Amino acid sequence: MGDLEEALGAEGLAEVHSQEQTDVSPAKEPKYLKEAWAEVCEAEALPNGSGGESTEGEAPKPYSVRSFAEIAQMPKVEVEEIWGGLTLSGGEVMEVVGPPGIGKSRIMLNLAVNQVLGRKFGNHPVLGRPLRWLFLGSENSLARWQYDIKRMSSVLTADERGKLANIDLTTLEAPDDTDISLKDEANVKKWRATICLHRPDVIVVDPFGDTIAGKGDALSEADARETIRLIRSIGRAKNEKTAIILVNHSRMGTAEMAKAGGLDGGNFGKNNKSVYSQARSVWNLRPGDDTDKPPVEMIHAKNNNGKRLPPFALVLDSETMFYSVAEGFEHEAWQAELEARAGIRSGGGPRKGASPLELEKKLVMVADFIRKRDEPSPRTKLTGLVRTQFGVPKSAAEWLLENVTRLDECRKPEFGIERFERPYPKACFIGTAKQLEKFRNPELDL
């Protein structure tokens, strides 16, 4: 016999069943039914009232629940738009994903500075009122932060520098400051103490992988979910509108960079099934070209609160450490090039599903790369150069070089492979027909 049946008795329970098809609103709920439920709650030590956290020693409180009618009649709950409309919103989670060294921390610091100063970031508006930001991480030391902040401060007014007291950053000055794992109860208490002291409106967790709770397994979906639950619980304990930004490392390689801007962008980050599913907004960051100091492309992979913003690229001013938008950056062209490069599977040969057009584009790029060289190169050396230039594994580079020599121009072979005794004994060289012909010339100064 259930608790309700015990409280009502057989007759009362029969009366309840007879009213199943009746519209019973809270206002019309029979008195005996309210009393019966009150007895059940009391027996289970569940106090009535609104939901919320319980302190130690108190009976647990029920979850926050409202009726359909009540929700319909309530005034609209305004969501605080922190940046880019609802891209980053109060009380919600945003994920930022990118490879190590691309500048994720610096970009988030730029976002924080621009928000506090009321400046657009990435050509998108920020919330007018300055928020309090807390960067809680394990990678950026006092010296690292100071390098950027002093350069930023050099182009700010005294008034602007004063406003930036709203941004707090962990500086790793104590021996155990780098340990931010939430699997340790002592660290959980340190998180609570830090957040209670600084009362942030926005918390930047950097990197998310160092915070993993549970068994501390960075590849465990269950541990990742538990970590996000803890971060949200701790972060919102004093301010339910606190926004949380999870900075996460991505997978590496050309294929992964291509994935960041495609339909598979949700798999760009590590632990991404859990993080991606729980974040309301996700940004993928990747290099915008092959140079030593490339622009950083930001791709909006997910936005549950509205439309995704179009991709844009940022360029860093190394004197001021501020980013600006790279005008004229062509996302579609860069995406197409990355997809062409990723058209080779790791086992060699074309990637499964790679179109003839993808393969042709890749072969043409390799052909152009060879043409620009002054002379033919040993096959082993050129294989390494192609791997570096196009971000493909050795087997893929070998496949490309084998097939590029089969390209022809008006049915006349343009590329060739030829064995030379010099300067490497019996080495196979690859180059254009003109390069090979010139190389055969014994008068050529080697």
Secondary structure in CASP SS format (residue, H / E / C, confidence):
PFRMAT SS
TARGET T0000
AUTHOR 0000-0000-0000
METHOD secondary structure of the structure
MODEL  1
M C 1.00
G C 1.00
D H 1.00
L H 1.00
E H 1.00
E H 1.00
A H 1.00
L H 1.00
G H 1.00
A H 1.00
E H 1.00
G H 1.00
L H 1.00
A H 1.00
E H 1.00
V H 1.00
H H 1.00
S H 1.00
Q C 1.00
E C 1.00
Q C 1.00
T C 1.00
D C 1.00
V C 1.00
S C 1.00
P H 1.00
A H 1.00
K H 1.00
E C 1.00
P C 1.00
K H 1.00
Y H 1.00
L H 1.00
K H 1.00
E H 1.00
A H 1.00
W H 1.00
A H 1.00
E H 1.00
V H 1.00
C H 1.00
E H 1.00
A H 1.00
E C 1.00
A C 1.00
L C 1.00
P C 1.00
N C 1.00
G C 1.00
S C 1.00
G C 1.00
G C 1.00
E C 1.00
S C 1.00
T C 1.00
E C 1.00
G C 1.00
E C 1.00
A C 1.00
P C 1.00
K C 1.00
P C 1.00
Y C 1.00
S C 1.00
V C 1.00
R C 1.00
S C 1.00
F H 1.00
A H 1.00
E H 1.00
I H 1.00
A H 1.00
Q H 1.00
M C 1.00
P C 1.00
K C 1.00
V C 1.00
E C 1.00
V C 1.00
E C 1.00
E E 1.00
I E 1.00
W E 1.00
G C 1.00
G C 1.00
L C 1.00
T C 1.00
L E 1.00
S E 1.00
G C 1.00
G C 1.00
E C 1.00
V E 1.00
M E 1.00
E E 1.00
V E 1.00
V E 1.00
G E 1.00
P C 1.00
P C 1.00
G C 1.00
I C 1.00
G C 1.00
K H 1.00
S H 1.00
R H 1.00
I H 1.00
M H 1.00
L H 1.00
N H 1.00
L H 1.00
A H 1.00
V H 1.00
N H 1.00
Q H 1.00
V H 1.00
L H 1.00
G C 1.00
R C 1.00
K C 1.00
F E 1.00
G C 1.00
N C 1.00
H E 1.00
P C 1.00
V E 1.00
L C 1.00
G C 1.00
R C 1.00
P C 1.00
L C 1.00
R C 1.00
W E 1.00
L E 1.00
F E 1.00
L E 1.00
G E 1.00
S C 1.00
E C 1.00
N C 1.00
S C 1.00
L H 1.00
A H 1.00
R H 1.00
W H 1.00
Q H 1.00
Y H 1.00
D H 1.00
I H 1.00
K H 1.00
R H 1.00
M H 1.00
S H 1.00
S C 1.00
V C 1.00
L C 1.00
T C 1.00
A H 1.00
D H 1.00
E H 1.00
R H 1.00
G H 1.00
K H 1.00
L H 1.00
A H 1.00
N H 1.00
I E 1.00
D E 1.00
L E 1.00
T C 1.00
T C 1.00
L C 1.00
E C 1.00
A C 1.00
P C 1.00
D C 1.00
D C 1.00
T C 1.00
D C 1.00
I C 1.00
S C 1.00
L C 1.00
K C 1.00
D C 1.00
E H 1.00
A H 1.00
N H 1.00
V H 1.00
K H 1.00
K H 1.00
W H 1.00
R H 1.00
A H 1.00
T H 1.00
I H 1.00
C H 1.00
L H 1.00
H H 1.00
R C 1.00
P C 1.00
D C 1.00
V E 1.00
I E 1.00
V E 1.00
V E 1.00
D E 1.00
P C 1.00
F H 1.00
G H 1.00
D H 1.00
T H 1.00
I C 1.00
A C 1.00
G C 1.00
K C 1.00
G C 1.00
D C 1.00
A C 1.00
L C 1.00
S C 1.00
E H 1.00
A H 1.00
D H 1.00
A H 1.00
R H 1.00
E H 1.00
T H 1.00
I H 1.00
R H 1.00
L H 1.00
I H 1.00
R H 1.00
S H 1.00
I H 1.00
G H 1.00
R C 1.00
A C 1.00
K C 1.00
N C 1.00
E C 1.00
K C 1.00
T C 1.00
A E 1.00
I E 1.00
I E 1.00
L E 1.00
V E 1.00
N E 1.00
H E 1.00
S E 1.00
R C 1.00
M C 1.00
G C 1.00
T H 1.00
A H 1.00
E H 1.00
M H 1.00
A H 1.00
K H 1.00
A H 1.00
G C 1.00
G C 1.00
L C 1.00
D C 1.00
G H 1.00
G H 1.00
N H 1.00
F C 1.00
G E 1.00
K C 1.00
N C 1.00
N H 1.00
K H 1.00
S H 1.00
V H 1.00
Y H 1.00
S H 1.00
Q H 1.00
A C 1.00
R C 1.00
S E 1.00
V E 1.00
W E 1.00
N E 1.00
L E 1.00
R E 1.00
P E 1.00
G C 1.00
D C 1.00
D C 1.00
T C 1.00
D C 1.00
K C 1.00
P C 1.00
P C 1.00
V E 1.00
E E 1.00
M E 1.00
I E 1.00
H E 1.00
A E 1.00
K E 1.00
N E 1.00
N C 1.00
N C 1.00
G C 1.00
K C 1.00
R C 1.00
L C 1.00
P C 1.00
P C 1.00
F E 1.00
A E 1.00
L E 1.00
V E 1.00
L E 1.00
D E 1.00
S C 1.00
E C 1.00
T C 1.00
M C 1.00
F E 1.00
Y E 1.00
S E 1.00
V E 1.00
A C 1.00
E C 1.00
G C 1.00
F C 1.00
E C 1.00
H H 1.00
E H 1.00
A H 1.00
W H 1.00
Q H 1.00
A H 1.00
E H 1.00
L H 1.00
E H 1.00
A H 1.00
R H 1.00
A C 1.00
G C 1.00
I E 1.00
R C 1.00
S C 1.00
G C 1.00
G C 1.00
G C 1.00
P E 1.00
R C 1.00
K C 1.00
G C 1.00
A C 1.00
S C 1.00
P H 1.00
L H 1.00
E H 1.00
L H 1.00
E H 1.00
K H 1.00
K H 1.00
L H 1.00
V H 1.00
M H 1.00
V H 1.00
A H 1.00
D H 1.00
F H 1.00
I H 1.00
R H 1.00
K C 1.00
R C 1.00
D C 1.00
E C 1.00
P C 1.00
S E 1.00
P E 1.00
R H 1.00
T H 1.00
K H 1.00
L H 1.00
T H 1.00
G H 1.00
L H 1.00
V H 1.00
R H 1.00
T H 1.00
Q H 1.00
F H 1.00
G C 1.00
V C 1.00
P C 1.00
K H 1.00
S H 1.00
A H 1.00
A H 1.00
E H 1.00
W H 1.00
L H 1.00
L H 1.00
E H 1.00
N H 1.00
V H 1.00
T C 1.00
R C 1.00
L C 1.00
D E 1.00
E E 1.00
C C 1.00
R C 1.00
K E 1.00
P E 1.00
E C 1.00
F E 1.00
G E 1.00
I E 1.00
E E 1.00
R E 1.00
F E 1.00
E C 1.00
R C 1.00
P C 1.00
Y C 1.00
P C 1.00
K C 1.00
A E 1.00
C E 1.00
F E 1.00
I E 1.00
G E 1.00
T E 1.00
A H 1.00
K H 1.00
Q H 1.00
L H 1.00
E H 1.00
K H 1.00
F H 1.00
R H 1.00
N C 1.00
P C 1.00
E C 1.00
L C 1.00
D C 1.00
L C 1.00
END
